[in-house]
């Protein structure tokens, strides 16, 4: 065997190591159930009508509260091992800028006179300095910042998401199955998933979708103002987190509501208009006015989103497949041109060919499968064809088809892009499990055993991942916990007296997806300011502006970056 061959094998399989382990657990569980099933009594466990789990589930409010508390306690309990996540990706720093702005009672910030040195991804510098994203996630993180740390907001909103997922499922399926779905979400999303352990807007957008999906059947059934308010709040959240995906997700609800109102039931219709349609219209109207005011404050135009300003300023490749590339703008920094031209534009053009399109669709399918399904949830989805015979699942399946169209129209897709449909996914998942429990193998009722294995495997994977961290064994990418190298430099400077200006230099082959330039809302008042290395001459104007600060140079691409006193001869040319 050639020297280093085992290392090459490990590097090849490392990104798939957790998937491989989970697949082996699923195979072992299926084999064990098929060989040992003797009847339903031993296999039902908590899925039976008389189990403690079912008794808790029947107390619906208590079940919802239990999910919230368990999610919160479980994630806090693993902080000694898993830690508090550090931001790493462009989006996270952009959301944190919005959070810092809102936490200080402002909607945006004035453009800094030295803005060209702080230019970064997914923010705008003109006409104001602000995140390009809708404000929903910024408000969540701002609440956390006011409580002590932005991640507290993410922790609380994800715990609330898992709890309200239970509430949503209660409107569609029996209580014990609703509680099972919420527990599965707690294990997959609410503990070590990246929505809980990052600063992305996955949890808050998913919460909006859950509110809409849970309130809609209740509003149709009871026509209560309360359910209309819940649905309206969900639509407001979607509009301020994932506007495009949220709009597409909402279209089937709008169509179904119109059909419902058109039915010849005069008493129901008059009640529905007063208790459902009018409150919804008021909520959406007030929200529309609030959003246009926010846009006006940030961009100077009530009908132009910060997102549009950012893309018009920097991007060439479009976000939708039917759009054409824009002319290339003038870039002030090589890292930004590398991202927008050598990555985004090249990837967009690659997807314009037939085989490139197939490759992109394959990548999307693989990425979404690994996040939402994985081996453990693929098992119950083998029963998916049975859902087409289920009348209760007709509308959810139409909704799923709409989500699929939404996916196909986007140039790029990440798991949190489809966050509005998280509740829909768990509804379909639990319904598949319900069909799976009826499965028989050689006249043996093995379905309950297979259903029971699913949460057990989820728990086993969490134990495995935490054990690996405790044993200092790397079985998954380190980015799961953020940019620890930048955080190490940040902590070093925080313990160094005085104020600091950090000029960041990148080495050859730097990945534009990992950037260190991210500042607070009030740059001049910040203890630590991060700036791009623009060469000795341009750096000097920035140093003169911050003449009262210690100036450091950091090579971000070193294995263990350390701040060194700045010397003009060390600056990039």
N, C-alpha and C positions, 0 to 999 in steps of 0.2 A: 504494500500500500504506500502511495506517495506521501512524503512528509506534508503535514498540514491538511491532509485529506479529510480527517474527521472534523476539523474546524470548518472546512468548506461545506460539509454536509450540515453542520449546525447552523451556519449562516443562512443556508438555503431554507431550512425548515423552521427557523426561529420565528418568523412572522406568523406561522401557522401552528405553532406549538400548542397554544391553548385550544385551537379548533381540533387538533389531532387528539389531544387528551380528552376533550369533551366527546368526540366521536367514539373513542374507545369505551368511555363510560356508558354512552347510549347503547352501543352494541352489546356490552356486557349485561346491562340492565334488561334489554330485550331478550337476550338468551336466557337469563336467569328466570324471567317471568314465564317464558314459553315452556321451560323445562319443569318449573315447580308449581305452576298454577293448579290448584285442586278445587277451587270454588270461589265464590264472590265474598264470603263472609270475612275471610282473613285479609282479602285484598282491599276491601272498601275503605277501611281505616277512617280518616277524617272526611271522606267524600260521602259517607252514609248519612241518612236523614237524622240519626240519633246520636251522632258523634258530638264531641265538645266543640269541634270546629263549626258544625252546622248550627248548633245552639247559639254560638256567638254570632254567626252570620245572620240569624233570624232577628237579632237585635240590631237593626240596620245602623242606627246612629252610633251605637257603641262600636260596631265593626269598623265604621269609617274612622272614628277616633283612634281605635286600636292600630289601624294601619299607619296613620300619621305619626303616632307616638313610636311605634316600632321602627319605622323608617328613620326617624330622627335619632333615636337611641342607638340603633345599629350602626349608623354612619359615624356618630360621635364616638362610639366605643372603639372603632378601629383607627381613630386618629393617631394613637401612639405607634401604630404600624404603618398606616397608609399616609398619614400626615394631612396637612391642608394643601390643596393643589396650588401650584404657581402658574401664572399665565405664561403662554408660550406662543400661540398663534396670533396673527394680525388681528383677527376678529376679537379675540379676548381683550387685547389692549385697547381696541376701539370702544368696546362696551365699558371698560373700566374708565375711560376718559369721560363717557357720558355719565357714569355713576358719580364720579368726582364732581362733575359740573352740577348735577342735580343735588348732590349732598350739600353743596355750598349755596343752594337757593337760586341757581341761575339756570337758564335754558340753553345758553351758549356762552362762548368766550370771545373776546376781541382777538383779532389776528396779531400775533407777536411780531415785533419789528425785525426779529432775526428768524422768521418762520422758515426760511429756506434751509436752515441747518437742522430743523426738527421735522421736515417733511417725512411722512410715513404712510403706511398702507391703511386703507379703509377709514381715513379721516379726511376732513376738508380743512384747508387753511384760509380760504377766501370764500365768501365775504366775511365769514367768522371761522373760528377754530373750534371744531366739534366732530363727534363721531358721525359717520355717514348713515348709520343704521337707525331704524325706527326706535322710539324712546322706551319701549316696553322693558327690555332687558336692563337698560340703564337705570330705570326706577327700582327694579328688583335689587340690583347690586348697590344702589345708593342707600336703600333701606338697610342692607347688610353693613355698609360702611358706617352708617349712623349708629348701628348696634355694636360696632367694634372692628368689623372686617367685612369686605365685600362678599366673601364666600359665604358668610352667614345668610345672606339673602338667597344665594343659590341652594343652600342646605334647606332653608325653610320652604322655598317654593317647590323644590323637588319632593319634600315630604308631603306638602299639600297636594301636589299632583297625584301621588300614589293614593292618598286618601280619597280624593274626588274621583279617581278612576273607579274605586269601589262604588261610590255613589252613582256614577254613570252606568256601570254594569248592572246595578240593581234595577234600572229602568228597562233592561232588555232581557235579563236572564234570572233564574232563581237565586236567592241570596247566597247560598253556600258556594255557588259557582262564581258569583260576583266577587266574593271575598277571595276565592282562589286566584282569580285574575289579578286582583290588587296585590296579593302576596307575591305572585310571579313578577309583577312589575317592580315591586320593592326589591326583590332579589337581583333582577337584571338591570334595572335602570337606577334604582334608588340607593344602591350601596357602592359598587365599584365601577359603574358605568360612567362614561365621560360626561354625560349631562350633569351628574352630581359633582363630578370631580374636574370641572373646568368652569369657564366663565361664558360659555356659549349660551345661546337663547333657546336651547332645546326644551327645557322644562316649562318655561313660561308659555311658549307657543303651544306645547302639548296640552297645557292646562286650558288654554282657550278652546282647543278642539274638544276636549273632554266636557267642558261646560256646555258647548253647543250640542254635542251628541247625547248628553244626559238630559238636558232640558227639553229638547225637541219632542220626544215621545211623551213626556209628562205634560207639556203644554197642549199637545193634541188630545190627551186623555182627560185633563182636568181644566184646561183653559184658565190657569191661575196666573195672576200678575207676577207672583214670585218666580215662576218658571220662565216667564218672558224676560224678567230682569236677569236671571242667570244666563239665558241664551244671549241677551244683549251684551252682557259683560264678556262672554266668550268671544263674540264677534269683535268687540272693541280690542280685546287682547290680540286676536289674530291680525287685525288691521295695524297694530302697533308693534308687531314682532315679525311675522312672515306675511306681508301684504299679498303677494302673488299667490302663494300656496294657500293662504287663508281664504282668499277670494274664490279660488277654484274649489276648495273644500266646501265653501258655503253655498255654491250654486245648486247642488241637488236639494239642499234644505229649502232654498227659496222656491224651487220648482214644486217640491212636495207640499209646501205650505200653501201655495196658490191652488194646487189641486184639492187640498183639504178644505180650503175656504170656498171653493166652487161647488162643493156638494150641497144638495138641496135640503139643508137642515137649518131653517131660519133662526130658531132659538140659539143653536150652537154657533151659527155664524155671527150673530149680533154680539154674543158673549165673547167670541174669539177676537172680533175686531176691537172691542173695548179693552179686554184684559190682556191680549197678546200683541196684536198688531200696533196699537197706539203706543204702548210702552216701548216696544222695539223701535218704532220710528223716532220717538223722543230721544232714546239713548243714542241711536246712530246719528241723529241730527246734531245733538250736542257734541258728540265725539268728532264729527266732521268739522265743526267750527273750531274745536280745540286743536285738531291736527293742522288746519290751515294757519291758525295763529302760530303754532310751533314752527311750521315751515317758513312763515314770514320772518320770524325772529332769527332763524338760523341761516336761511338762504336769501332773504330779502324779497322772496316771492311766495305768496300763500299757496301756489299751485306747483311749486318745484320742491321736490324732496331733497334732502342732503345727499341721498344715494345717487340721484341723477347728477348732482354737481360733481361728486367724486368720479363717477364713471366718465362724464364728459371731459373732465380734466386730465385723467390719467389712462383710462382704458382704451384699447383698440378693439379687442374681441368682444362680441356681444354676449349677453347672458341667455338669449333665446335663439333657437335654431333658425328662425325665419329672418333674423336681422342680419345686416351686412356690417363688416368691420368699419370702424371710424378711421380717419386719417391719424397717423402717428403724431402725438404731441411732442413738445420739447421736454425732455427729462433732465432734472438737475443732478440725479444720482444714478450710478450704474446699477445699484441693487433694484431700483424701481423699474428701470428699463428691462432688466433681466426678468422680472416677474411678469410685467405686462406684455412684453414682446416675445422674449425667448421661451416663456412658459405658456401664458394664456393664449396668445395669438397662434403659436405653433400647435398647441393642443386643439384649438378651435379648427384650424385648417386640416389637421390630421383627421378630425371627425367628419369632414365634408366628403371624404371618399367612402365608398361602400364598405370596404373592409375596416376603415377607420371608424365608421359608424358602428359596425358590429363590435369592434373592440371596445368602444365607449359604452355601448349598452351592456356588454359583458362585464365591464368594470363596475358599472352602476349596480347591476344585479348582484355581483359578488360582494360588493361593499354593503349593500342594504341587507343581503342575506346574513352576512356575518354579524351585523349589528342587531337586527330585529329577530332573526330566526336562530341561526346557528344550528348545530346538530340537535340540540335538545328540543327546540321548538319545531324543527323539521319533522320530527316523529309524529306529533298530532296533526300537522298539516297534510299528512298523507290521507287524512279523512276529508280534506277540503272539497272534493267532488260531491260529497253528501250534502254540503251546504246549499247546493243549487236546488235541492228538493225541499228545503226548509223555507216556508213562506215568511217566517219572521226575519230571515236573512236577506230578503230581496232588496230592501233599501240599502243595508250595509254593503251588499255586493255592487250595487250601482255606484255607491259612494267610493268603493274600492276601485272601480273602473275609472272614475273621474280622477282619483289620485294617480293612477297609472298614466293617464293622458298628461297630467301635470308634470310627471317625471319625464316623459318623452319630449316635452317642449322645451326643457331647460338644457342649456349647453353643459353645465356641470351640476352635479347633485351630491350632496353629503347627507348623512343620516338625519341631521337636525333640520334639513330642508323640509322633510316630510313629518316633522314633529306634530303638526296639527292632526295627523291621522293616527297618532299613537293609540288613542282610545279605540279607534276602529280596529286597529291591529289586534289589541287584546280581546276585543269582543269576538272577532273571528277566531282567534286562537282558542279561547275558552269554549266556544261552540264546537270547534274541532275536537277538543278534548272530550266534550260530552258525547260526541259521536264515537270517538275512539274507545270509550269505556264499554261500549256494546260489542266490541270486537271479540270474536271467538276463534280459537285455534284448536283444531282437532276436537271439537265439541267442548273445549275448555273455555270458560269465561275469563279470558286473560286481560280484557280491556281495562278493568279497574286497576290491575297491577301495573299496566303500562302508564295509566294516568297518574298513579301514585309515584312512579319513578321520576316523573318530570320535575316536581319541586325538590325531590331528594338530590337529583343531579345538579340542580341550580345551587343548592346549599353546598354540595361537595366542591363545586368549582370555586365558590367564594373561599372556602376553607383552604383549598389548594393554593389559591393566589396569595392569601394572607400568610400561609405557612412559608411560601417561597420568599416573601419579603422578610419574614422573621429569620429565615435561614440565610439571608443575603444571597439568594439564588435568583438569577434573572431568567424569568420564563416569559416575559412580555416586554414590549418596548418601554423605555424609560420615559418617553413623552407622556405616558399616562399620568405622570405627576407634575408635568410642566417643565419649564426651562430652569432646571436647578442650577445650571452654571451662571446664568444671569442673576439668579437669586443669591448665589454665593457672593458675587461681586457687590450686589446691593447691600447685603448684610455687612460686608467688610467696611463699606463706606459709611453706613449708618452708625457704626461704632468708631468712626474717625471724626474727631471734632471739626467743626466748621461746615461751610457749604461747599458743594462740589459740582464741577462741570466734567462730565465723562464724555470724551470724544471716542467714538467707537469705530474701529477699523476692522475690515473683513479680509480674510485670506483668499487665495485663488480657489475657485470651485465652490464658493459660498452658496448655500441654498437660500434663495430669496424667500422661501416660506417661513424661515426662522429669522426674525428681525428683532434687534434689541432697542430700537429707537421708539420709545414710548414715554410720554411725559404726562404730568398731572394737568389739571385744568388751568391753574395759575402757575405758569412756568417760572416766573421771576420769584415767586414766594416758595418754590420747592427747594428742599434741602439738597436734592440730587437732580441734576438736569442731564439728559442724554442727548447727544448731538452726533451727527454724521461727520466723519473725517472727510473734509473737502480740500485737503492739501494745506500746506503751511500758510500761504497767503490768505486764503479764505478763512481758515481757522483763527487767524490773528484778530480779525474783526469781531468774532464771537468772544474771544478771550478778553478783548478790550471792553466789550459790553458787560461781561461778568468778571470784571477785574478784581472783585472782592472774593473770588472763589478759588479753591484748590483745583487745578486742572490735571486731569488724568487721561491717559491713553490706554485703551483696552483692545486687544486683538480677540474678537469674539469667537474666532474659529480655532483657538488653541484648545488643547484637551482640558486644561484647567486654567482658564483665563484669570489674570490678576491685574488690577489697576496699577499702572506705573506712572510716575510723574511725567507730564507731557514735555516732550522736546520737539521743536519744529522739524528737526532732521528726521524724526521717526514718523512724521505724518505721511499719508499717502500722497502720491503725485497724480 
